[in-house]
Amino acid sequence: MCLAVPMKITAINGYQCTCEAKGIEREVSLFMLQHEELQPGDHILVHVGYAIQKVSEQDAADSWALFDEVLAEI
């Protein structure tokens, strides 16, 4: 099973960006989205260090709500 985590872009430097989710920061490659218009504040799905899709802020929030619900059951 693969899992992509929604994160918010905080800074962009070429094909690399810094993202944040739930207080955690990560460096993420934007190489796979190089033809997508991205800027700080945008939300992306991150899988094994690569941004794989741009998503809306609402979709990111909905995903985190589901993740939180699942984690609360563990």
Biotite code that builds the C-alpha atoms (Angstrom):
import biotite.structure as struc

atoms = struc.array([
    struc.Atom([0.000, 0.000, 0.000], chain_id="A", res_id=1, res_name="MET", atom_name="CA", element="C"),
    struc.Atom([1.289, 3.444, -0.888], chain_id="A", res_id=2, res_name="CYS", atom_name="CA", element="C"),
    struc.Atom([0.509, 6.561, 1.075], chain_id="A", res_id=3, res_name="LEU", atom_name="CA", element="C"),
    struc.Atom([0.859, 10.178, 0.018], chain_id="A", res_id=4, res_name="ALA", atom_name="CA", element="C"),
    struc.Atom([0.772, 12.851, 2.692], chain_id="A", res_id=5, res_name="VAL", atom_name="CA", element="C"),
    struc.Atom([-0.690, 16.321, 2.053], chain_id="A", res_id=6, res_name="PRO", atom_name="CA", element="C"),
    struc.Atom([1.780, 19.083, 2.885], chain_id="A", res_id=7, res_name="MET", atom_name="CA", element="C"),
    struc.Atom([1.876, 22.865, 2.514], chain_id="A", res_id=8, res_name="LYS", atom_name="CA", element="C"),
    struc.Atom([4.748, 24.435, 0.566], chain_id="A", res_id=9, res_name="ILE", atom_name="CA", element="C"),
    struc.Atom([6.578, 27.041, 2.656], chain_id="A", res_id=10, res_name="THR", atom_name="CA", element="C"),
    struc.Atom([9.525, 27.801, 0.332], chain_id="A", res_id=11, res_name="ALA", atom_name="CA", element="C"),
    struc.Atom([10.633, 26.887, -3.191], chain_id="A", res_id=12, res_name="ILE", atom_name="CA", element="C"),
    struc.Atom([14.180, 26.721, -4.550], chain_id="A", res_id=13, res_name="ASN", atom_name="CA", element="C"),
    struc.Atom([14.275, 25.393, -8.111], chain_id="A", res_id=14, res_name="GLY", atom_name="CA", element="C"),
    struc.Atom([12.981, 21.819, -8.125], chain_id="A", res_id=15, res_name="TYR", atom_name="CA", element="C"),
    struc.Atom([13.213, 21.555, -4.306], chain_id="A", res_id=16, res_name="GLN", atom_name="CA", element="C"),
    struc.Atom([10.825, 22.920, -1.738], chain_id="A", res_id=17, res_name="CYS", atom_name="CA", element="C"),
    struc.Atom([10.325, 22.987, 1.986], chain_id="A", res_id=18, res_name="THR", atom_name="CA", element="C"),
    struc.Atom([6.944, 21.701, 3.110], chain_id="A", res_id=19, res_name="CYS", atom_name="CA", element="C"),
    struc.Atom([5.136, 21.587, 6.443], chain_id="A", res_id=20, res_name="GLU", atom_name="CA", element="C"),
    struc.Atom([2.407, 19.409, 7.881], chain_id="A", res_id=21, res_name="ALA", atom_name="CA", element="C"),
    struc.Atom([1.386, 19.041, 11.524], chain_id="A", res_id=22, res_name="LYS", atom_name="CA", element="C"),
    struc.Atom([4.493, 20.966, 12.651], chain_id="A", res_id=23, res_name="GLY", atom_name="CA", element="C"),
    struc.Atom([6.905, 18.723, 10.703], chain_id="A", res_id=24, res_name="ILE", atom_name="CA", element="C"),
    struc.Atom([9.084, 20.184, 7.933], chain_id="A", res_id=25, res_name="GLU", atom_name="CA", element="C"),
    struc.Atom([10.507, 18.183, 5.044], chain_id="A", res_id=26, res_name="ARG", atom_name="CA", element="C"),
    struc.Atom([12.551, 18.871, 1.946], chain_id="A", res_id=27, res_name="GLU", atom_name="CA", element="C"),
    struc.Atom([10.586, 17.655, -1.086], chain_id="A", res_id=28, res_name="VAL", atom_name="CA", element="C"),
    struc.Atom([11.474, 17.264, -4.756], chain_id="A", res_id=29, res_name="SER", atom_name="CA", element="C"),
    struc.Atom([9.224, 19.109, -7.204], chain_id="A", res_id=30, res_name="LEU", atom_name="CA", element="C"),
    struc.Atom([10.777, 17.375, -10.215], chain_id="A", res_id=31, res_name="PHE", atom_name="CA", element="C"),
    struc.Atom([7.641, 15.393, -11.053], chain_id="A", res_id=32, res_name="MET", atom_name="CA", element="C"),
    struc.Atom([5.546, 18.589, -10.975], chain_id="A", res_id=33, res_name="LEU", atom_name="CA", element="C"),
    struc.Atom([8.002, 20.765, -12.878], chain_id="A", res_id=34, res_name="GLN", atom_name="CA", element="C"),
    struc.Atom([5.298, 21.860, -15.361], chain_id="A", res_id=35, res_name="HIS", atom_name="CA", element="C"),
    struc.Atom([2.807, 22.755, -12.609], chain_id="A", res_id=36, res_name="GLU", atom_name="CA", element="C"),
    struc.Atom([2.564, 26.341, -11.365], chain_id="A", res_id=37, res_name="GLU", atom_name="CA", element="C"),
    struc.Atom([3.458, 26.137, -7.659], chain_id="A", res_id=38, res_name="LEU", atom_name="CA", element="C"),
    struc.Atom([4.090, 28.776, -5.028], chain_id="A", res_id=39, res_name="GLN", atom_name="CA", element="C"),
    struc.Atom([4.461, 28.947, -1.253], chain_id="A", res_id=40, res_name="PRO", atom_name="CA", element="C"),
    struc.Atom([1.086, 28.336, 0.342], chain_id="A", res_id=41, res_name="GLY", atom_name="CA", element="C"),
    struc.Atom([0.058, 25.663, -2.180], chain_id="A", res_id=42, res_name="ASP", atom_name="CA", element="C"),
    struc.Atom([-0.724, 22.146, -0.986], chain_id="A", res_id=43, res_name="HIS", atom_name="CA", element="C"),
    struc.Atom([0.777, 19.034, -2.549], chain_id="A", res_id=44, res_name="ILE", atom_name="CA", element="C"),
    struc.Atom([0.676, 15.296, -1.990], chain_id="A", res_id=45, res_name="LEU", atom_name="CA", element="C"),
    struc.Atom([4.108, 13.952, -1.003], chain_id="A", res_id=46, res_name="VAL", atom_name="CA", element="C"),
    struc.Atom([5.164, 10.346, -1.527], chain_id="A", res_id=47, res_name="HIS", atom_name="CA", element="C"),
    struc.Atom([8.685, 9.164, -0.537], chain_id="A", res_id=48, res_name="VAL", atom_name="CA", element="C"),
    struc.Atom([10.087, 12.695, -0.817], chain_id="A", res_id=49, res_name="GLY", atom_name="CA", element="C"),
    struc.Atom([8.480, 13.611, -4.142], chain_id="A", res_id=50, res_name="TYR", atom_name="CA", element="C"),
    struc.Atom([5.541, 15.909, -4.805], chain_id="A", res_id=51, res_name="ALA", atom_name="CA", element="C"),
    struc.Atom([3.154, 13.887, -6.957], chain_id="A", res_id=52, res_name="ILE", atom_name="CA", element="C"),
    struc.Atom([0.071, 16.100, -7.187], chain_id="A", res_id=53, res_name="GLN", atom_name="CA", element="C"),
    struc.Atom([-1.135, 19.601, -6.371], chain_id="A", res_id=54, res_name="LYS", atom_name="CA", element="C"),
    struc.Atom([-4.319, 19.574, -4.250], chain_id="A", res_id=55, res_name="VAL", atom_name="CA", element="C"),
    struc.Atom([-6.659, 22.172, -2.849], chain_id="A", res_id=56, res_name="SER", atom_name="CA", element="C"),
    struc.Atom([-6.381, 23.349, 0.736], chain_id="A", res_id=57, res_name="GLU", atom_name="CA", element="C"),
    struc.Atom([-9.777, 21.738, 1.404], chain_id="A", res_id=58, res_name="GLN", atom_name="CA", element="C"),
    struc.Atom([-8.659, 18.360, 0.002], chain_id="A", res_id=59, res_name="ASP", atom_name="CA", element="C"),
    struc.Atom([-5.535, 18.498, 2.181], chain_id="A", res_id=60, res_name="ALA", atom_name="CA", element="C"),
    struc.Atom([-7.621, 19.306, 5.273], chain_id="A", res_id=61, res_name="ALA", atom_name="CA", element="C"),
    struc.Atom([-10.095, 16.525, 4.474], chain_id="A", res_id=62, res_name="ASP", atom_name="CA", element="C"),
    struc.Atom([-7.240, 14.018, 4.125], chain_id="A", res_id=63, res_name="SER", atom_name="CA", element="C"),
    struc.Atom([-5.753, 15.042, 7.469], chain_id="A", res_id=64, res_name="TRP", atom_name="CA", element="C"),
    struc.Atom([-9.161, 14.745, 9.128], chain_id="A", res_id=65, res_name="ALA", atom_name="CA", element="C"),
    struc.Atom([-9.396, 11.155, 7.890], chain_id="A", res_id=66, res_name="LEU", atom_name="CA", element="C"),
    struc.Atom([-5.813, 10.384, 8.971], chain_id="A", res_id=67, res_name="PHE", atom_name="CA", element="C"),
    struc.Atom([-6.552, 11.813, 12.436], chain_id="A", res_id=68, res_name="ASP", atom_name="CA", element="C"),
    struc.Atom([-9.695, 9.718, 12.685], chain_id="A", res_id=69, res_name="GLU", atom_name="CA", element="C"),
    struc.Atom([-7.808, 6.523, 11.824], chain_id="A", res_id=70, res_name="VAL", atom_name="CA", element="C"),
    struc.Atom([-4.964, 7.330, 14.209], chain_id="A", res_id=71, res_name="LEU", atom_name="CA", element="C"),
    struc.Atom([-7.419, 8.001, 17.039], chain_id="A", res_id=72, res_name="ALA", atom_name="CA", element="C"),
    struc.Atom([-8.607, 4.401, 16.729], chain_id="A", res_id=73, res_name="GLU", atom_name="CA", element="C"),
    struc.Atom([-5.128, 2.899, 17.158], chain_id="A", res_id=74, res_name="ILE", atom_name="CA", element="C"),
])
